[in-house]
């Protein structure tokens, strides 16, 4: 048992060491990687074993590389389909038959492959008419004269009737003294096509011409055959060469497009086809007109007869495009439905590519392709004539798709890159051209490759349409010229897009009108605010300070104007474009990214910048408010206790406690940043709706309002207008809901900190004077109806009970009233006295040369100033100063609406009853609208810049915390300085 136990770890170690010695132990199924190119001439590539297998004796690799052939001088003796057996031919029959299975004598010479070769004009005959092999091959001459008119076929094994051009020109199968070009025979005289053709292809992006082997071989023959013999395939081939030359016109008449136009003019008598004047009979349709300038007439004259609809029985949201496909040689290949890899070079799933042809969906696809892969996949270009399928039932109608080739030149100028009135629209496009750039031979690597790097299909809505009609769509193509150096390392970026637009002129005019009207109203309102501010500071003079104040007020009001306009615009597009039920027929389309959205983004930026100025202005004002706590508590005398002082007896007075003032100061400090909404809940709720529920899908540039999208489906790009409208609407709505909940429910049934503060002042026997301006502010009357607040718990409860049972006076400033909060307009005399009391403290905080050394310790100065100010303000409230009297009145309705006092406090101060507790205007609480709009704009601006709701939420929450910290920190310092309360007691 002990031995077996000892053997277990030994066996484990041995197994581990064997795995280290043999690294392939865990890879017993690995194979060597071999490609067909790795096989030499004596090996073929076995597609079953995926490896190179050696050929048999007297064999070599075939041309395909996937089988073996017999070497020269050997015939196939036997085969089983997978392998062959070769046998050497005898000396008396040294040649191998064409099929490779027999040996034969030749009448002439042998080829390099060991087969018989006949002179030109002869065919090789190896079997008789019954198929029996001959002992010796024969070379039979084809009769090229009438009536046979025959010549060898392409395989050289049969005499066939020779090409028609030979017969028409020379009445034989020999061209003779005529012109032989491209396998055709042309007469030497009276040809309008010049024989000295220009085979150059101009690559304007690289500023180099390339003498194309394809053009050199086929240009003249195609043009001549098209004109002389009306060869339809040749005409198509000529048109394709013009397309490969980018439809470009120049003074050169013998290039591809020059020859096309020569034939177009020479065949004017043939008329047009399909009732289209631009489409010459027998020729491909390449141009809209014979000169530039017809773009507007082509694109914006007649709309499509069918309208697009997103709902109902007549739902029509599919864009049906078809294309006639031609080869480079001019052969018609087929009709194709556009929607796949024919116009979209980027690889993608069929379902995602199909989304490009759903009306209203902005489609954008971009990718980077390898030049080596393109050379392998596109050995010859395909040419597409694209049409819109207007079929309705059995009536099949097609509408040609105009093309704007951005690489097209007209007399050396890129004519389609300028004004639309100068465009020269065309037809027929290609995607990848690796043929025309072959310079030396057609089998060589191209010197330059041309690729459609950008394809855009644009739809424009008919202005004022209610039936979803659009003008003919425009196909815009931009090509890139790539100089081939190292195909394996070179790449090119390509894109495909479908966009939809409408005339935004009316929308811009309405926006400008709204901006002008509301901007004018905001000017008037800012002037009223400035006049009110002048009255409240008690200064009749107008200077630079007044102008600056007007600009600050105007910035805030104008920010509101921009915000209302931008939010309304975003909400309009969100409702009328994204809500399918709002568009039975398509009547509105989103503004395009870029120029059409630029003005909107500018308005948003202006709103944010101006609102930031207003927010900082209000923040600075709140941080510099004058505030003082008036303590009405008086010392209580002790009649039974006398103390000796300076030789005489004095009654002992208990000192007034300062803790009530400290407590009220701390409560004020706490409510400085209280808001009507919860910033944390606001950020989390908006982010939850956008990212979790899926409201962000409503900002996509398509007409569907689905909140959840399949990961496999195409997701269009976001619209900045929709994104802003969605984010702003959700943020404002969530804020308003919180404010309603806070006002209706929370303040009534849970906690109302503003009114609680007023109650606290009454219980603490402390009034609060707040001066937001030099001669204007707020007064909270906190004088206790019980006379004293420094008392024990029992007396406090008794006082509160008496007050609840109406056994004592009311809390109001005036007898038999409950109004405790007031807006106050004070006289300049009162303000001067207020400043005079605080002047020693301001000197103490100023330069040292102004400080009076004899004034005592700073703490003593503060104590004296506090007591003096407390007695002074108390006496003013008690009407103890005849020259500083005040009156109490209600504000007029219009005064409350415009926020301005009509009466100026000349001799008496004015206390306006204020049941709305408007002293909260100097707190965050009373500026919730400004804070909400500022947060909204901050969130939206960050999102527009970063395209991320999550980042925008994080940064918005961070700035809220930052400004709250600033308001708390600086506000506490201001509170300590203005109330003369030691900041060490402000928690």
FENGI-V996359 format. One line per field, one symbol per residue. ss: DSSP state (@ for helix, = for strand, . for the rest). psi: psi as a letter, one per 40 degrees, with the letter a starting at -180 (. if undefined). A space follows every 50 residues. Layout:
ss: ???
psi: ???
This chain:
ss: .@@@@@@@@@@@@@@@@@@@@..............@@@....====.... ====....===......===...======....=====..@@@.==.... ..===....=.....=.....======.....=========........= ==......===..@@@@@@@........===..===.............= ===....====.@@@@@@@@@@@@@@@@...@@@@@@@@@@@@@....=. .....@@@@@@@@@@@.@@@.==..=====......=.......@@@@@. ..=.....=......=.=..======.....======............@ @@@@@@@=....========@@@@@@@.....=======..=..=..=== .====...==..==@@@..@@@...=..==.==..............=== ===========........==..==========.......========== =...@@@@@@@@@@@@@@@@@@@@@@@@@@@@@@@@@......@@@@@@@ @@@@@@@@@@@@@@@@@@@@@@@@@@@@.@@@..=.........@@@@@@ @@@@@@@@@@@@@@@@@@@@@@...======.....=========..=== ===.....@@@@@@@@@@@@@.......@@@@@@@@@@@@@@@.@@@@@= .................=.@@@@@@@@@@@@@@@@@@@@@@@@@@@@@@. ..@@@@@@@@@@@@.======....=====............@@@@@@@@ @@@@................=====..@@@@@@@@@@@@@@@@@...@@@ ..@@@..@@@@@@@@@@@@@@@@@@@@....@@@.====...@@@@@@.. ........=====....@@@@@..@@@@@@@@@@@@@@@@@@@@@@..@@ @@@@@@@@@@@@@@@@@@@@@@@@@@@@@...@@@..
psi: dddddddddddddddddddddgeedefeeiiihiideehadeiihhedef ihhhiaifiiiiddeeaiiiiheiihdiieddiihihiiidegeihidee eiiiiiebiiideeiihiiieiihheiadeehiidhiihhhhheihedfi iiadefeihihiiddddddefaehdbeahhhfeihiidifhehhdgihei hhgddefiihhhdddddeddddddddddefhdddddddddddddeffhia eheeadddddddddddfddeaiiffhdegiheiihdigieiieedddddf chiieiihieiadfhgehhhiihhhiideehhdihihhgbedehdhhiid ddddeefhhehhhhhiihihdddddddgdiiihhhhihhfhhbehhiihi hihhheehihfehgdeeaideeigiaihiidhhedeehddieeihidiih igehhhhhhhhhheieefiiihihhhhhihhhhhdgddeiiihiihihih iiheddddddddddddddddddddddddddddddddefheihaddddddd dddddddddddddddddddddddddeddhddegdiheiiiiiibddeddd ddddddddddddddddddddddeehhihhhhehiihihdehiihhfeihi hhhhihheddddddddddddedehieihdddddddddddddddedddeei gieifhdhihdeihhiiihdddddddddddddddddddddddddddddec hgdddddddddddefhihhhhdidfiaihhhehheediegiidddddddd ddddefeiiieidiifiehehihhhiiddddddddddeddddddeaidee hhdeeaiddddddddddddddddddddefehdefiiihiiiidddddefh hdhhgcdiihhhhgeefeeedeiddefddddddddddddddddddefhdd ddddddddddddddddddddddddddddefhheeeh.
